[in-house]
Amino acid sequence: MRKIRFLITLLLPFLGCDPSTSSGNYNIPKPGSVANEKVNQTHQSINPHSLFTLTEAEKVLGEGAHLTDSSFVTQGDPIKYQCAFTENASDEKSGKTGIVYFMFEEYKQISSAKKMYESIRKANESHEGVKEVHDLGDEAYFHSDGLNFYFILIRKGERIIRMKVNKITNSTSLNEFNQVAKNIADAL
């Protein structure tokens, strides 16, 4: 009997802690409420560091590479992770050193992500080499001049990814670039 009273006393503080039934100010959105869109309400949490790794960078660059930049901002809107990988050696023919940049953004509201995507797309729509991509995320476009860079922007829900190869070399793989972008979009 003492054990049961002890367990009840131990569990008593946790009873009634469901925020939907308590009187606390929890700001819980009503299902389907557009005004109260919340990040991760329907998505699982994502570790942005795992979306684009050295292995993926080396596939895209076609050469050994190393991490040259990385930052993760978890305060504010959006949450932002970015990194860059640089080839270990310059291309012998062109003398270029390829770099691949990656950025992940997660907004509190889908409307904010849509607005950011649209502003970037509009800024680039008049340039040559811009193509809408229909099988990635909710919306995506690819941009390249065919000689110097590949760029892709993908929005899926409240998340946006940007990936860019700067200084295309003889070993840079457009096929791997596209495949890595697809894999990342599928993981969002």
C-alpha positions as CSV (number, residue, x, y, z in Angstrom):
1,M,0.0,0.0,0.0
2,R,2.9,2.4,0.8
3,K,4.3,1.7,-2.7
4,I,1.1,2.6,-4.4
5,R,0.7,5.9,-2.4
6,F,4.4,6.7,-3.2
7,L,3.8,6.1,-7.0
8,I,0.6,8.2,-6.9
9,T,2.4,11.0,-5.1
10,L,5.2,10.8,-7.6
11,L,2.9,10.8,-10.7
12,L,0.4,13.4,-9.3
13,P,2.4,16.5,-10.6
14,F,2.3,15.0,-14.1
15,L,-1.4,14.5,-14.3
16,G,-3.2,17.3,-16.1
17,C,-0.1,18.5,-17.9
18,D,-1.7,18.1,-21.3
19,P,-1.5,21.7,-22.6
20,S,-4.7,21.3,-24.6
21,T,-6.7,20.9,-21.3
22,S,-4.8,23.2,-19.0
23,S,-5.4,26.9,-18.6
24,G,-1.8,28.0,-19.4
25,N,-1.0,30.1,-22.5
26,Y,0.4,27.5,-24.9
27,N,-0.6,29.2,-28.2
28,I,-1.7,25.9,-29.7
29,P,-2.9,26.3,-33.3
30,K,-6.3,24.9,-34.3
31,P,-6.0,22.1,-37.0
32,G,-6.0,23.7,-40.4
33,S,-5.4,27.2,-39.2
34,V,-3.4,29.1,-41.8
35,A,-2.6,31.9,-39.4
36,N,-0.9,29.5,-37.0
37,E,1.3,27.5,-39.3
38,K,4.0,25.9,-37.2
39,V,7.4,24.4,-38.1
40,N,7.6,20.6,-37.8
41,Q,3.9,20.2,-36.9
42,T,3.6,17.6,-39.6
43,H,7.3,16.9,-40.4
44,Q,9.9,15.0,-38.4
45,S,12.8,17.0,-37.1
46,I,15.7,17.1,-39.6
47,N,19.4,17.2,-38.8
48,P,20.6,19.6,-41.5
49,H,24.2,18.5,-41.0
50,S,23.2,15.1,-42.3
51,L,21.6,16.4,-45.5
52,F,24.8,17.3,-47.3
53,T,28.0,15.7,-46.2
54,L,31.6,15.4,-47.5
55,T,30.6,12.2,-49.3
56,E,27.9,14.0,-51.3
57,A,30.2,17.0,-52.0
58,E,32.9,14.7,-53.4
59,K,30.4,13.0,-55.6
60,V,29.3,16.3,-57.1
61,L,32.9,17.7,-57.4
62,G,34.3,14.4,-58.7
63,E,37.4,14.9,-56.5
64,G,38.5,14.7,-52.9
65,A,37.4,17.7,-50.9
66,H,37.4,19.2,-47.5
67,L,35.0,21.3,-45.4
68,T,36.0,25.0,-45.6
69,D,33.0,26.7,-44.0
70,S,30.1,25.7,-41.8
71,S,27.6,27.6,-39.6
72,F,24.3,26.8,-37.9
73,V,22.0,29.5,-36.6
74,T,19.1,28.2,-34.4
75,Q,17.8,31.5,-33.2
76,G,15.1,33.5,-35.1
77,D,13.4,32.8,-38.3
78,P,14.6,31.1,-40.3
79,I,16.8,28.4,-38.7
80,K,19.7,28.3,-41.0
81,Y,22.6,25.9,-41.7
82,Q,25.2,26.4,-44.4
83,C,28.4,24.8,-45.4
84,A,31.0,24.7,-48.2
85,F,33.3,22.0,-49.4
86,T,36.4,22.8,-51.6
87,E,38.3,20.4,-53.8
88,N,41.7,19.4,-52.4
89,A,43.5,20.3,-55.6
90,S,43.0,22.5,-58.6
91,D,41.9,21.1,-61.9
92,E,45.0,20.5,-64.0
93,K,43.5,21.6,-67.3
94,S,41.6,24.7,-66.2
95,G,43.4,25.6,-63.1
96,K,40.0,26.0,-61.3
97,T,39.3,24.8,-57.8
98,G,35.7,23.7,-57.5
99,I,33.6,24.6,-54.5
100,V,30.1,23.4,-53.6
101,Y,27.9,25.4,-51.3
102,F,24.9,24.2,-49.4
103,M,22.3,26.1,-47.4
104,F,19.2,24.7,-45.5
105,E,16.6,27.1,-44.1
106,E,13.5,26.2,-42.1
107,Y,10.9,28.9,-41.6
108,K,8.2,29.1,-39.0
109,Q,5.6,29.6,-41.6
110,I,5.2,28.1,-45.1
111,S,4.2,31.5,-46.4
112,S,7.6,32.9,-45.3
113,A,9.4,30.1,-47.2
114,K,7.2,30.7,-50.3
115,K,8.0,34.4,-50.1
116,M,11.8,33.8,-49.9
117,Y,11.7,31.2,-52.7
118,E,9.7,33.6,-55.0
119,S,12.0,36.5,-54.4
120,I,15.1,34.5,-55.3
121,R,13.3,32.9,-58.4
122,K,12.1,36.4,-59.6
123,A,15.6,37.9,-59.2
124,N,17.0,35.2,-61.6
125,E,14.1,34.4,-64.0
126,S,15.4,36.7,-66.7
127,H,18.9,35.1,-66.8
128,E,19.8,32.5,-69.4
129,G,19.9,28.9,-68.2
130,V,17.0,29.0,-65.7
131,K,14.7,26.0,-65.8
132,E,11.8,25.1,-63.6
133,V,12.1,21.6,-62.1
134,H,8.9,19.8,-61.5
135,D,9.8,16.6,-59.6
136,L,11.6,18.1,-56.6
137,G,9.8,19.4,-53.5
138,D,6.8,21.7,-53.8
139,E,8.7,24.0,-56.2
140,A,12.2,24.1,-57.6
141,Y,14.4,25.6,-60.3
142,F,17.8,25.0,-61.7
143,H,20.2,27.7,-63.1
144,S,23.5,27.3,-64.9
145,D,25.5,29.2,-67.5
146,G,26.9,25.8,-68.5
147,L,30.5,26.9,-67.9
148,N,31.0,28.3,-64.4
149,F,28.3,27.2,-62.0
150,Y,25.3,25.0,-61.2
151,F,22.6,26.3,-58.8
152,I,19.4,24.7,-57.5
153,L,16.8,26.1,-55.2
154,I,14.2,23.8,-53.7
155,R,11.3,24.6,-51.4
156,K,9.3,21.8,-49.7
157,G,6.8,23.1,-47.1
158,E,8.6,25.5,-44.8
159,R,12.0,24.3,-45.8
160,I,14.3,25.7,-48.5
161,I,17.6,24.3,-49.7
162,R,20.1,26.0,-52.0
163,M,23.0,24.2,-53.5
164,K,25.6,25.7,-55.8
165,V,28.8,24.6,-57.5
166,N,31.1,27.5,-58.2
167,K,33.9,27.0,-60.7
168,I,32.8,23.9,-62.6
169,T,35.9,21.7,-63.4
170,N,36.5,18.7,-65.7
171,S,35.5,16.4,-62.8
172,T,32.3,18.2,-61.7
173,S,29.3,15.9,-62.3
174,L,26.0,17.4,-63.2
175,N,24.4,14.0,-62.9
176,E,25.6,13.7,-59.3
177,F,24.6,17.3,-58.6
178,N,21.1,16.4,-59.7
179,Q,21.0,13.1,-57.8
180,V,22.2,14.7,-54.6
181,A,19.6,17.4,-54.9
182,K,16.9,14.8,-55.4
183,N,18.1,12.8,-52.4
184,I,18.0,15.9,-50.2
185,A,14.6,17.0,-51.5
186,D,13.2,13.5,-50.7
187,A,14.7,13.7,-47.2
188,L,12.9,17.0,-46.5
